[in-house]
Amino acid sequence: MNDDAQHGIGSRDANDSSPSRRSVLRTTAVAGAGLGLGGLGAGAASAASPGPATALPGQETADVPARKGRTMAGVPFDGRSTVRVGIVGLGNRGGSMIDLFLAVPGVQVMAVCDPVKAKAERASAKVSAAGQPAPAVYTNGEDDYENLCARGDIDFVYVATPWDFHFEMAKTAMLNGKHVGVECPVALRLDQLWELVDLSERTRRHCMQLENCCYGQNELRVLRMAHAGLFGDLLHGAGAYNHDLRGLMFDPDYYEGPWRRLWHTRLRGDLYPNHGFGPVSNYMDINRGDRAVSITSVGSPALGLAAYRKEHMPAGDPSWKETYIESDRTISLVQTAKGRVIRLEHDVSTPHPYSRINSLGGTRGVFEDYPARIYIEPDHTNDQWADFSTYAEWDHWLWKEHANPPGGHGGMDYMMVFRLMQCMRLGLVPDFDVYDAATWTAPVPLSHLSIKAKGTPQQIPDFTRGEWKKARSGMDSEKPAG
């Protein structure tokens, strides 16, 4: 999975690797405001400062503001024969995901947006080649997405841009009456996560973290096995984003200038928890009978990117002005209301094979991925790992119906798009919602705070405001009749 974050709105040609002035001002302002610390009170330390940790209030992270609307838990989409989609961000990620939207029956791409006209024109050509009417094209600067969101003929806005833009774009889409799906992470501050929750409830529009790894074949198989009781009572799980991105982060043609690398100058914690946290949360029915209560994080020194730069980058490269504070390896422990433990890891700046860990253990056995292996009683009693492929009967109906899905990441991208569009067409409850988006993203700011406070636990807010106590549907869906 070497293109998880190829979100390229505003991405330039190879001879222009610098981000726009407005993008730089925006990210600088956010970092200067104490990125990731929103809503924590005056005692929080500056996210941009690599200095010693200050005393943190901690308790404020668990404050639950009064609900301003009605819950979005269990709220279905309004059914429609055709889902009309607008796509914002047409870099590596958005430029490839448009193919999947076009491959799903009952979906029409109405509009595309990217400040780089060539990217928007390529996307428009794909729509026409698929036999659909040419979409409206928005290329007039980095705010033209607002005009796309204001259209009256769009049901769903897909956001595939650098992280700095996610919150504003999700907010704008909902304020314009659109459901919205955002690539990881949905936002980077606690106050922003709360604002998205409140706005989803007030506008009655779904805001979803488009976590493709939840739709992996192994993840969905483990999910069904866990819910069927094959692992017994669940005790622990683990997920990660351990992916060597050093070469890509210093490649001016891959990301939009240095935007991804610059986050390593701002935060110390887990910058990308969603790929690991989302699937394990589904196994344990987080927000659907259990809740993530607290997170404790530790981090290694930040040495990997500087070492790579020293070996590979010329003396005059702009990266030499950067000071990296992001821990090379972040390890977090999340405690749930039922006492379960979830381990999260993040490492994109040291050499190692790719792994999302993807582990689940209970009173009857354990599954571990990379490579996939299993040991559960009474099937296995010889103290040896067994072949996970022998449990193919537990595959989710999506993988039984689409045995060879198109697209990248082993088919999980297509499964995600297909299922979301199916839910919108048939008027079903989405597999995940704004509460999941906020919960899966909360480790970004909270792991940073915990590391700054030398491992002090940080409370995870109850974004559902008590709805987590009610069992409800999620990823473990039944195949619909339509």
N, C-alpha and C positions, 0 to 999 in steps of 0.2 A: 504494500500500500504506500507507494511513494508519491501519491498526489492528493493526500487527504486534505491539504490546505492550499491547493493551487487556486485560491480565489483571487481573481485578477482584475477587478474593476480598476480602471485607470492604468493598467499595466502598459508600459511603454515599449517602443522598439528596442532592439538590442543595443543601439548606440545612445539610448537615453534611459539609463537605469535609475535616475533619481525620481523620487515621488514628487507630486505636485506641491507647490508652496502651501496651498490650503490644507492638504493632507498632513504636512509636517506641522503646521500650526495647530491643527486639531489634536494630533497625538501628543504634542508637547504640552498643550494646555491640559489635557486629561492627566498626563503623568504629573504635572506640577500640582494638580489638585489633590494628589494623593490617591492615585489610581488603585482601585481595589479596596479602598478603605471607606467608600461612601456609606453613610449610615452608621458608622461605628463610634462617632463622637470625637471630641477634641483630643482624647488621649491617644489616638492612633498615630503610628509613625508614618512618615512620608514614604510612599512606595518607591519613589525615585532615589531615596537616600540609602547608600550602602552602609551607613553608620550603625552603631549599636542599637539594639531594640529598646524601645521605651515601654513603660508600663501601659498595658492595654486594658480597656474597660471590659472587654469580653462579653459581658452580659447583654450589651446592646444588640449583639448579633442575633439574639433569640427573641427580641421584641417583635410582637406580631401586631401590626397596625390594624385598625378596624376595617372590616370589609366595606368597600364602597359600591360593590355591585353584588351580583349573585355568583355562586361558584360555577366554574366551567368544568368541574369534574363530572364526567358522564354525559356531557352535552353533545348531541349528534350534530353533524353538518346538516344543512338543508340539502336535500337531494336535488340533482340536476342531470339532464341528459348529457351535457357537455361541460367539462371543467375548463374555464378560460384562464389562461396562465400568463403572467408577466414575469420576465426573468431579468434580474438586476445583477450585473457582474458577469462578464463573458470571457474571463481569462481561462486558465487551464481547467479549473473546476467547472465553472458555469458553461464554458464553451463545449465541454464534453457531456455535461448533464442534460443539455438541451436535446441531445440525441435520444435520451431515455424518455423525456416527456413526449417527444414526437413518436416514440415507439409504442406508447400506451394508448389503447383504443379509448375514444371518448374524451380526448384532451386536445385543446387547440391553443397554440402559442399565439397570443394576441399582440404582445409587445416585448421588445428587448431593449436593454439599456446598458451602455458602457461609454465612457468619455472617449475611448479610442474608437474612432469611426470604423477602422478596418475590422476590428473584432465584431462590432455590431453588424456590419455588412455581411461578414461570414456567417454569423448566426441567422440573419435574415434569409440568406441563400439556402441554409439548411431547412428552414421552415418551408420555403417555396418548393424545394426539391422533394419534400415529404408530401406534396400535394395540397398543402394548406395555403390559404391566402397569405400574401406577404404581410408580416407583422409591422406594427408601428415601430419606429426606431427612434430612440432617445440618446443623443450623443452630445448634447449641449452642456458640457461641464459636469462636475461631480454632484450637483444637486438636481439634475434632470430626472432622477428617479422619482422625485416628488410629483412630477407631471405624469409619469407612468402610473403611480399609485392613485392619482386623482381620476383616472379614467373610469367610466361607468360600465365598461364591458369586460372587467377583470374580476375573477373570483378569488384567485390565489396568487400571491407574490412570492417568488423564490429568490432568496438573497444569497449570493455566492461572491462575497467581496472580502477585502481584508477586515480583520476583526474590529478595527477602529470604527467601522461604519455600521456594524450589525445592529446595535441598539437603536440608533436613529432611524434606520430603515425599517426595522420591525415596528417601531412606534408609529412611523408615518403610514405604513400600510394599514395598521389597525384603525388609526384615526380616519382613514379614508374608506373604512368599511370592508377591508379585505382580510381574509385569512392569510397568514404568513408562515413560511417555513424558512429557517435560518441555518446556515452551516455553523459548525462549532467554532467558538463558543457563542451563545446567544447574546451575551453581554459580559462585562468585565468588572462590574461593581455591584455590591449588594443593593444599593439604592436603585440602580437600574433594573436589577432583577425584580425587585418589588414593584417598580413602576410598570414593567411589562405584565406582571401578574394582575395588578389593579386595572390596567388598561384592557386586558383580555376580558376580565369580568365585566367591565363597564360597557365595552363595545360589543360584547357577545361574539367576538371573533377569536378563533384559535390562533395561538402563537406557539409554534412547535420548533424544538431543536431537532434538526434533521440528522439524527444519529444513525448513520448507515450500518454501523457494526451491530446494532440490535437485530438486524435482518440477516446476519451471517448464518450459513447453514448449521455450523456447529453451535452457535449461540441459541438459535431457535430450537435445535434438538435438545440441548441441555435444559432450556426453559421448559419444554413439555415434559421431560423426564422429571425435573424437579417438582413441577406442579402435580405430577402423578404419584409422587411420594417415593420414587426410586432411590433418592439420596437420604431418605428418612427425614428427621427434623433438621432443617438447615442450620448450620453453625457459623460458617465462614465462607468468604469468597475473595477473589482478587482480580483486579483488572489493571491495565497499564497502557501507556503509549511510549514504548521503548523503541525508538526508530532513529537511526543515525541520519540526521539531516544536515550535518556540517557542510558538505559540499553544496547542497541545494541552497542553504541559507547564505552562502557567499557567492552564489551564481546569479548575476544580474539579470539573466534571461528567464529565471524560473519564477521568482516572486517579483512583485512590483517594487523594484529597488530593494531597500533593506528592511521593509516593514516587518517581516517575520523575525528577523534577527534583532531588531531594535527592542522587541519585547524582553529580550534577555538583558537589557540595560535597565529595566524598570521594575520587574518583579522577581522574587526569589522562589516562589512556590510553583505548584503544578499548573502550567499554562494550558494544558490540554487534557483534562480529566475525563471528558465525555465518552471517549471510545472504550475505556475500561469500566467506568462507573455505570454507564447506561445499561449494558447487558446484565451485570450483577444485580443492579437495582431491580431489573425485571424478574430475575430468578427469585429474589426475596420479597417481591411485591411491595417495594418501597413506594409510598404514597397510596397504597392499596391494601392496607392491613398492617404495615410496618412503616417506620419513618427513620430517616437518617438524622441523628440527634447531635453528634459532635464529631469534630475532626482534629486529629493531632498529627502534626507534620514535622519532619526533620529533613534537612537537605545537606548534601555534600558541598565542598568548595566549588566555586565556579572557575574551572580551569580549562575545560575542553575547547571552547571556541577561541580563546586567546592562543592556545597551543596550535590549533589548526591554522589560525591567521598567521602566526609566526612562520609556519612551515610553507604556506601556500600563497599568501598575499604579498604583493610588492609593497615596498616601503611607502609609496605615495598613495596607497589605496585609502579612501575615506573611512574604512572600517577601523583604521588605527586610532581614530579619535574616540572610539567607543570603549566604554568600561562595562564589562559583563558582570552582573550580580546574580543572575539566575542559577540556582543550584544545578549542577550537572545531573545529579540523581536526586529526585524528590521522592520520599516514601511517606505515605499518609495512612493512618488508621482511622476508619470511620466506624463509630459505634451506632447501632440502631436501637430503637425503643425496645425491641425484644431481646436485646443483649447480643445480637450477632455482630460480627466484625468483618469489615471490608477493607482490604489492603489495596491502595492505589499507588502506582509508580509512574514517574515521568522522567524520560532521559532522551534528549534529541541531540546531545552535543558530545557524546563519546562513542568510540567504535564498539559495536555489538550487533548481533543478528536481530532482526525485527521480531518483536513479541508484544502481544497484548495480554499475556499471561492467561486470562480467561479461565479462572479456576473456581470451583464450587465444591464445598464439603459439607457433609451432614453425618448423622448418626449411623448411616448405613454405607457410607463410602464417599469417594471423591472423584472429581474429574479435573484434569489439567490439560491445557492446550499448549501448542508449540513445543513438541508435537502433541497431537491429540491422543490422550490415553485415559483409561478409566479403571477404577477398582471399586466395585460395590458388592455387598453381600445380598443374597446368597450366591450370586453368579460367580464370584471369584473368592477363592479361599487359599490360594497358594502364595500369597504375598508377592505377586508379580502383576505389573501393569498389564491390562488387556487392551485389545484392539477396539477402538471406539466405533469403527465402521460397522461392527456387528450390531449396532443399535440403530441402524438406518430406518427401522420401522417407526421410530419416534420422530422422524422428520416432520416438520411443520407442513401444513397443507400447501403453503406457498411454494415450498421447495418440491413437493410432489407434483404440483400443477405446472411449475416452470423448472423443469429439470436442467435446462441449459440456458439460463437467462443471459441477455446481452449486457454489454457494458463492463466497466472495470470493477476492481476489488472483488473478484470471484463471483459477481452477480448480485452482491448485496445492494448496490446502488439501484439497480433496476427493481429489485424486490421492494425497496423503500418507496420509490416513486409509484410503482404499480399499486401498492397497497394504499398509499395516501390518496391517490386519485380515485381508487375504488371506493374508499370511505366517503369521499366527497360526492361521487356520482350517486351512490346508493343511500346517502343520508345516514351513515353509520357514525358511531363515536370513534374518534381517532385513537390509534394505538397508544399514543402518548400526547401530553398536553403541556400547557404553560407551567404547571407545577413541576412536571418532570424536567422541563427545560431549566427552570431556576435551580432545582435541586442538583442536577447533574453538573451545573456550571458553578455553583457556590464554592466548590473547592479551589477555584482560581484565586479569589481574594482571601479566603479563609486560610488556605495553606500558607500563603505569603505571611499573614499575620502570625500564624502559629510558629513558623520558622523564625520570624523576627523576635518572637517572645520565647525563644529557646525551647520550643516544643510545647508551649502552653496550649491546652485544648481550647478550641473555639466552637461555640455552639452554632449549629446549623438551624436557620429559621424554619418554622413550620409554614412553608408557603401555602399549604392547603388550608390553613386555619381550621384544623381539626378534621377535615374530610378524610385524612389518611386512615382514620380508624374504621372506615367503612370499606368493606371488600367491594371491588368493582373490576370491570374488565380492563385488560391491558393488551400486551403483545401476544398473549396466548389465546388467539382468536379462533373462532369457528369459521369455516368457509361459508361465506354468504350464499344465498340462493341465487341472487341476481348476478 
